[in-house]
Amino acid sequence: MRSVRALILCLLTALALSGCMRHPAPEAAARPHNDLDALAYGGRPSSAPPPTARRDMRARPARSAAVPVVYAAAPPPAMHDPAYRLDTGDRLRIVVYGQEGLTNTYLVDAGGKITMPLIGAVAARGRTPAELSAAIAARLRDGYIRHPYVAAEVEAYRPFFILGEVAAPGQYPFVPNMTAESAVAIAGGFSPRARRDHVTITHTDARGTVRLVVPTATLLSPGDTVLVDERWF
C-alpha cells in the first residue's frame, strides 16, 4: 500500500509541475496608444506635437509713439491804437500830472462825455485818446492850471454784442485781438441750427454804420454787434 501511495503522490507532483510550465510569465501591461486612453494615463496624445515652452500670453500695454506737443505762440499784448475813436461804454484812465484830485478812471456816458472835477463834462465820443487829452488840457489852462500835463488811455473797451444762433446771446466785455469765432465761444458756442461758415457784423465809426457778412476769423472792434444766422438745411 505504501508503494501505491508513493506512486500516486509522484504522479500528482509531476502534473502540478507540468501545469506551471505551460502558463507564460505575466507581461507588463502596455500603455494604450489611443489619445483618450493616453489622457487617462496622464500622457500626451500620440498625435499631439511635442510640448513647447509656455509663453506669457497676458496682454502687455502697447508702446505708443510719442505725440509731439505743439505750443501755440502767445498772443501779442494788447496795443493801444492811437487812432481808436472813443464812444459810450469806454472806460478811460486820465492822469493829470501833479493833480491827484483830477487823476482818476472815467466812464464815457450815454451822451458820449466824461465828467471831471473843476472843468465838468468833456466830450469824448469820436475823439482819440490823444485828442481827448488835448481837450482836457485846454480846459484846465482856462483859469485852473497854468501848465497842465494830461495823458489818457483806454482802461477797458466798450462791450460787444452777439445775437442769433448762439447758446447765450447778449453783451460781453471786449478783449483786444478778438475774432468773431472767439466771440461765439464766449457766448457759449453755436446752437445746433447755426450757420458756422460766416457771421454778420454791424460796425459803427465816424463814417457811419455798415453791415458786413464776413468769415468767423474776422477781427472785431469794440461796440460791434455780431449776428449768427440760422442755416436752412
C-alpha positions as CSV (number, residue, x, y, z in Angstrom):
1,M,0.0,0.0,0.0
2,R,2.8,2.3,0.8
3,S,4.3,1.9,-2.7
4,V,0.9,2.7,-4.3
5,R,0.6,5.9,-2.3
6,A,4.1,6.9,-3.2
7,L,3.3,6.4,-6.8
8,I,0.2,8.5,-6.7
9,L,2.0,11.3,-4.9
10,C,4.7,11.3,-7.6
11,L,2.1,11.5,-10.4
12,L,0.3,14.4,-8.7
13,T,3.6,16.3,-8.3
14,A,4.5,15.8,-11.9
15,L,1.1,17.0,-13.1
16,A,1.4,20.1,-11.0
17,L,4.9,20.9,-12.3
18,S,3.8,20.5,-15.9
19,G,0.8,22.9,-15.5
20,C,3.0,25.6,-14.1
21,M,5.4,25.4,-17.0
22,R,2.6,25.8,-19.6
23,H,1.5,29.3,-18.3
24,P,3.8,32.1,-19.5
25,A,5.0,34.6,-17.1
26,P,2.7,37.7,-16.9
27,E,3.8,40.6,-19.1
28,A,3.8,44.2,-18.1
29,A,0.7,45.9,-19.4
30,A,1.4,48.1,-22.4
31,R,0.1,51.6,-22.3
32,P,-2.7,52.3,-24.7
33,H,-1.9,54.2,-27.9
34,N,-5.2,56.0,-28.5
35,D,-5.5,59.6,-27.4
36,L,-8.3,59.2,-24.8
37,D,-6.5,56.4,-23.0
38,A,-3.3,58.4,-23.1
39,L,-5.1,61.3,-21.4
40,A,-6.5,58.9,-18.8
41,Y,-3.0,57.5,-18.1
42,G,-1.6,61.0,-17.8
43,G,0.4,61.0,-21.0
44,R,0.1,63.1,-24.1
45,P,-1.8,62.1,-27.3
46,S,0.3,60.4,-29.9
47,S,-0.8,62.9,-32.5
48,A,-0.1,65.9,-30.2
49,P,3.0,67.9,-31.0
50,P,5.8,67.9,-28.5
51,P,5.4,70.4,-25.7
52,T,6.9,73.8,-26.2
53,A,7.9,76.4,-23.7
54,R,4.9,78.3,-22.4
55,R,4.7,82.0,-23.3
56,D,3.2,84.7,-21.2
57,M,0.0,85.5,-23.1
58,R,-1.1,88.3,-20.8
59,A,-1.7,91.5,-22.6
60,R,1.0,94.0,-22.4
61,P,0.4,97.7,-22.9
62,A,1.5,98.7,-26.4
63,R,4.2,101.3,-26.6
64,S,2.6,104.2,-28.4
65,A,4.7,106.6,-30.4
66,A,5.3,109.8,-28.6
67,V,2.9,112.5,-29.8
68,P,4.7,115.8,-30.2
69,V,3.1,118.6,-28.2
70,V,2.8,121.8,-30.2
71,Y,2.6,125.0,-28.2
72,A,0.9,127.9,-29.8
73,A,2.7,131.2,-29.6
74,A,1.3,133.5,-27.0
75,P,-1.0,136.2,-28.5
76,P,0.7,139.6,-28.8
77,P,-0.1,142.1,-26.0
78,A,-3.0,144.4,-26.5
79,M,-1.8,147.6,-28.1
80,H,-3.5,150.9,-27.6
81,D,-4.5,152.0,-31.0
82,P,-3.7,155.8,-31.2
83,A,-6.4,156.1,-33.9
84,Y,-9.1,154.4,-31.8
85,R,-12.2,156.5,-31.5
86,L,-13.9,156.7,-28.1
87,D,-17.6,156.1,-27.6
88,T,-20.1,155.2,-24.9
89,G,-19.0,152.4,-22.6
90,D,-15.3,153.0,-22.9
91,R,-13.5,153.3,-19.5
92,L,-10.6,155.7,-19.5
93,R,-7.7,156.3,-17.2
94,I,-7.0,160.1,-17.1
95,V,-3.7,161.2,-15.5
96,V,-3.1,164.9,-14.7
97,Y,0.5,165.1,-13.5
98,G,0.8,166.6,-10.0
99,Q,-3.0,166.7,-9.6
100,E,-4.2,163.7,-7.6
101,G,-7.7,165.1,-7.3
102,L,-8.1,165.0,-11.1
103,T,-6.3,161.8,-11.9
104,N,-8.9,159.0,-11.9
105,T,-10.8,156.5,-14.0
106,Y,-13.7,157.9,-16.0
107,L,-16.5,156.2,-18.0
108,V,-17.8,157.6,-21.3
109,D,-21.5,158.1,-20.6
110,A,-24.5,157.7,-22.8
111,G,-24.1,161.2,-24.1
112,G,-20.5,160.5,-25.1
113,K,-18.9,162.6,-22.4
114,I,-16.8,162.2,-19.3
115,T,-17.2,164.4,-16.2
116,M,-14.2,165.7,-14.3
117,P,-13.8,167.9,-11.2
118,L,-13.3,171.6,-11.9
119,I,-14.0,171.5,-15.6
120,G,-17.2,169.4,-15.7
121,A,-18.3,167.5,-18.8
122,V,-15.8,167.0,-21.7
123,A,-16.9,165.5,-25.0
124,A,-15.1,162.2,-25.7
125,R,-17.2,160.5,-28.4
126,G,-15.4,160.4,-31.7
127,R,-12.1,161.6,-30.3
128,T,-8.9,159.6,-30.0
129,P,-7.3,159.4,-26.5
130,A,-4.7,161.9,-27.6
131,E,-7.3,164.4,-28.8
132,L,-9.2,164.0,-25.5
133,S,-6.0,164.7,-23.6
134,A,-5.5,167.9,-25.5
135,A,-9.1,169.0,-24.9
136,I,-8.8,168.4,-21.2
137,A,-5.5,170.3,-21.0
138,A,-7.1,173.2,-22.9
139,R,-10.0,173.3,-20.4
140,L,-7.6,173.2,-17.4
141,R,-5.4,176.0,-18.7
142,D,-8.5,178.2,-18.9
143,G,-8.3,179.5,-15.3
144,Y,-7.3,176.4,-13.4
145,I,-3.8,175.1,-14.0
146,R,-1.1,177.1,-15.8
147,H,0.8,174.3,-17.5
148,P,-1.2,171.1,-17.2
149,Y,0.2,167.8,-18.5
150,V,-2.6,165.3,-19.3
151,A,-2.4,161.7,-20.5
152,A,-5.4,159.5,-21.4
153,E,-5.6,155.8,-22.3
154,V,-8.3,153.2,-22.6
155,E,-8.5,151.1,-19.5
156,A,-11.4,148.9,-20.8
157,Y,-13.1,149.0,-24.2
158,R,-16.8,149.2,-24.6
159,P,-18.6,145.8,-24.8
160,F,-19.6,143.9,-27.9
161,F,-23.0,142.3,-28.6
162,I,-23.8,138.9,-30.1
163,L,-27.2,137.8,-31.3
164,G,-28.8,134.9,-33.1
165,E,-27.9,131.2,-33.1
166,V,-25.6,131.1,-30.0
167,A,-26.2,129.5,-26.6
168,A,-26.2,132.7,-24.6
169,P,-26.7,135.9,-26.7
170,G,-26.1,139.2,-25.0
171,Q,-23.5,141.8,-24.1
172,Y,-19.9,140.8,-23.2
173,P,-16.7,142.7,-22.4
174,F,-14.5,143.2,-25.4
175,V,-11.0,141.7,-25.5
176,P,-8.3,143.0,-27.8
177,N,-7.5,140.8,-30.8
178,M,-10.9,139.2,-30.5
179,T,-12.4,137.4,-33.6
180,A,-16.0,136.6,-34.4
181,E,-15.2,133.0,-33.6
182,S,-13.9,133.8,-30.1
183,A,-17.0,135.9,-29.6
184,V,-19.2,132.9,-30.3
185,A,-17.1,130.8,-27.9
186,I,-17.6,133.5,-25.1
187,A,-21.4,133.3,-25.8
188,G,-21.4,129.6,-25.2
189,G,-20.9,128.3,-28.8
190,F,-23.1,127.8,-31.8
191,S,-26.6,126.5,-31.4
192,P,-27.5,123.3,-33.4
193,R,-29.2,125.3,-36.1
194,A,-26.4,127.9,-36.5
195,R,-24.7,128.6,-39.8
196,R,-21.0,128.3,-38.9
197,D,-19.1,129.5,-42.0
198,H,-19.8,133.2,-41.7
199,V,-21.5,135.9,-39.5
200,T,-22.9,139.3,-40.0
201,I,-21.1,142.2,-38.2
202,T,-22.6,145.6,-37.6
203,H,-19.9,148.2,-37.2
204,T,-20.2,151.9,-36.4
205,D,-17.4,154.5,-36.7
206,A,-17.0,158.1,-37.7
207,R,-18.0,157.3,-41.3
208,G,-21.3,155.8,-40.2
209,T,-22.8,152.3,-39.7
210,V,-22.1,149.3,-42.0
211,R,-23.2,145.7,-42.0
212,L,-20.8,143.1,-43.3
213,V,-21.0,139.4,-44.0
214,V,-17.6,138.1,-43.0
215,P,-15.8,134.8,-42.1
216,T,-15.7,133.8,-38.4
217,A,-11.9,134.5,-38.3
218,T,-12.5,138.3,-38.8
219,L,-11.3,140.6,-36.1
220,L,-13.9,142.6,-34.2
221,S,-13.9,146.1,-32.9
222,P,-15.3,147.4,-29.6
223,G,-19.0,148.0,-29.8
224,D,-19.5,145.7,-32.8
225,T,-22.7,143.6,-33.0
226,V,-22.3,140.0,-34.2
227,L,-25.3,138.2,-35.7
228,V,-25.1,134.4,-36.2
229,D,-27.6,133.4,-38.8
230,E,-29.7,130.3,-38.9
231,R,-28.9,127.6,-41.5
232,W,-31.8,126.4,-43.7
233,F,-30.6,122.9,-44.4
